[in-house]
């Protein structure tokens, strides 16, 4: 769910969502509330890190493509 939400935000605004934004968004979600808090936080942290990595790799790819 967090991955889909993060992707939708990125496609609409071209901004990467952070772990605190994801946590704020999912605190009221019943599926998120059922999970153990450490597991839920780790999942959101992992999703945020993946999007951050994607953004960095995308920049590098565009720069390399532009140089050739």
Secondary structure, DSSP 8 states (H G I E B T S, - for coil): -HHHHHHHHHHHHS----HHHHHHHHTT-HHHHHS-HHHHHHHHHHHHHHHHHHHHHHHHHHHHHHH-
